[in-house]
Amino acid sequence: MLPATRNGLLLIGVLFHLVYLLSIFDIYFRSPLVHGMTPHRAALTPPAKRLVLFVADGLRADKIYEPYHNETSGKTEELAPFLLNKLRTEASWGVSHTRVPTESRPGHVAAIAGFYEDVSAVTKGWKMNPVEFDSVFNESRHTWSFGSPDILPMFAHGASDRSRVDTYMYTSEFEDFSGNGDRLDTWVFDEAEKFFARATAGSALHTQMHEDQVVFFFHLLGIDTNGHGFKPYSQEYLGNIRHVDRGIRRLVDHFEEFYGNDGQTAFVFTADHGMNDRGAHGDGHPDNTRTPLIAWGAGVAKPAPLAAGQTAPGHDGFSQPWGLGSYERKDVNQADIAPLMTSLIGLNYPLNSVGTLPLAYLDTSRKYRAHSALANALQVLEQYRVKHDQKQHTEMFFKPYAPMHQPTNMPEHMLARIQQAISAEKFDDAEAECLQLIALCLEGLRYFQRYDWLLLRSIVSAGYLGWIAYSLLYIFGEYILPDSSPRRSQRSGTIAVLGLVVFAAFSAMFYRQGSPAMYYAYAAFPVYFWAGVLQQVPLVRQIAASYTQLAVRWRPAAFVGVYVVILEALVYAYFDRRVYSAAFALLALVWPLAVSPRFRREHTALLGLWSGVCLLTSVFTLLPVERNDHLGLVIVGGALITLSGVAAWHYSAAFTLPPPGAGVKEARQAVALDRLMLLVQTLLVGVATVLGPLTSKETERRGHLPRLYQLSCWTVLVAATVLPFVHGSRRGRGGAHDQHYLYRLVTIYLAFATPFVLLT
């Protein structure tokens, strides 16, 4: 069963790894969305007739809340005085905590549809959702949305009635990261004013805008654009916050004037994600996951007055510098914003929402709060029941979510207690019971989302372990042990039949459960590999016998143990970078101690240099990940690399080899050419070091980078990338490589140095 050739083994290995790479999507990237739920809403009059939602794309919570020290005027000021005045006088506010991936589409889906990232959207580049979903816009009577073509279409496409969601968008070409992004927000504010101007008395638009359960959505992309282009500590980013604050003030005035200050409008201001100091987002850094939430207007609780010197609940070290300690901070999860907006204007809760209604934000009757919490609980329970029924219908050995089947936690019993509490006007008890039911349902949904994980991960683990054993046996049989003894078991045929039976059993189970076709391939590989291993039991015995004959048996076991420890340490280093610091510190000690005493005496300086460089490198992973731009460090780093390249070129005659079999003249020319190429690579690093400050200064002028600089950067980058391949392309007359290993190391080092300096 083992392949007869090395190419056969390689072919099986490539196919196996390609198939198992797809298992990541079947395990971790399965859509959590289900369909077929019954919608629920609070059957009472809501506090607001209309909702206005502002989303400042890419706005960090601390940037809008904290005071800003203006170095020009020397004064401390607020970047968003209008919004902060609302916070102090009539708003509920807090930090909205997002989840990974902190991108625009997932953030908007969480806030507007109420569910966290549908991970299957990775196949769409996080732009469009591959599965239809419900949202606040879809449940509204009508929604008018203004902003970016990157966000607005996905909610219009997902609406059950597309005419229910109107979109007003600028073109994709209007989004230019090289200029100031506040013009994007200016376009939104100007378009909104034109919209109000068209809504003249007696017009169809005027009538439609005066209906209840309508939503106005304003997507403000400028802050995110300036954060990417100029970093979140730049004047462009901070100035854009001022611009957004002024624009929102104008729009709020328009709304109040248009509706005659009827007190029936609820306003919500938030962001989809934050921005780290590098001008990026996407990961779970707190700067990316903490966004602002400010809500005011109809149905929203106002701040409670506090005595002087008291600190309101909800504050911690993060909000201490903001000077808002007198106003309660009410943090929420980002998905909780959708139930909040739903409750304010009395919509059906979005069918796919997993958010929990933040009751602290509501200023309504206690009865309405309790009914809203009940509708929220029923909507989440609907998803749990659909998920439960789907799994029960398909799984052969179905195991329900145990906590939901305990007598006190059965949904029917909990709903009965909630209804009794509402009937008895014990609204606090009803709300607490609703929150408990929601929490149980969310855990149940998570349980069913991960239901197949144990089976799939067990199969995948068995496949990888089988591949290791399968390939090792081939290597031992072909290259290490002699061919004299038999390799295959006399029961190979029986083992092959047994393997087919096992695969048939898996196939029958997958067919019964309606599993995807790839599940069959996942099961086929471990069966194939382990059947092949069992057929090679004589070879395994031969390997064991050879091991027992070793003079020092602990060395192979120690090598395997150290190898496993290193691999596990590398995995753990993904979560804690200090592992690399410890690794470099060990390298500084291990190699000098592992060499022979003679080598240690003869190369004391080399070993000292090795230890010093390793210890110096170990400091790097202890430094903060997030740093502001520091052009001086980039220039110094580029200059040092350039000097190291010059030093390598100076001493390169000692490690530059001529082609094997070349004549004297040809050898000299070849060595001279190779040394010249080293000098060219060093020159490219120097040019990149000079281009850095030049392009940086041009970027600071907030204009387009001159074409000459663009061509220079691309030329240097392409040349630095191509040169290492030119170095390695020449062979001697006999086909042998003609390069010293030090020469190759230097060329590779300089090749990576140029893009490193340019991109830094």
ABEGO torsion letter per residue (X at the ends): XBBABAAAAAAAAAAAAAAAAAAAAAAAABBABBBGBBBBBBBBBBABABBBBBBBBGBBAAAAABBBBBAAAGBBBBABAAAAAAAAAABBBEBBBBBOBBBAAAAAAAAAAGBBBBAAAAAAGGABBABBBBBAAAABABBBBBEBAAAAAAAAAABABAAABBBBBBBAAABBAABBAAAAAAAAAAAAAAAAAABBBGBAAAAAAABBGBBBBBBBAAAAAAAAAAEAABAAAAAAAAAAAAAAAAAAAAAAAAAGGAGABBBBBBBABBBBAAGBBGBABAAAABBBBBBBEBGBBBBBBBBBGBBBBGBBAAAAAAGAAABBBBBBBAAAAAAAAAAAAGBBBBAABABBBBAAABBBBAAAAAAAAAAAAAAAAAAAAAAAAAAAAABABBBBBAAAABAAABAAAAAAAAAAAAAAGBAAAAAAAAAAAAAAAAAAAAAAAAAAAAAAAAAAAAAAAAAAAAAAAAAAAAAABBAABBABBAAAAAAAAAAAAAAAAAAAAAAAAGBBAAAAAAAAAAAAAAAAAAAAAAAAAAAAAAAAABABAAAAAAAAAAAAAAAAAAAAAAABAAAAAAAAAAAAAAAAAABBAAAAAAAAAAAAAAAAAAAAAAAAAABBABBBBBAAAAAAAAAAAAAAAAAAAAAAAAABBBBBGBBAAAAAAAAAAAAAAAAAAAAAAAAAAAAAAAAAAAAAAGBBBBAAAAAAAAAAAAAAAAAAAAAAABBBAAGBBABBAAAAAAAAAAAAAAAAAAAX
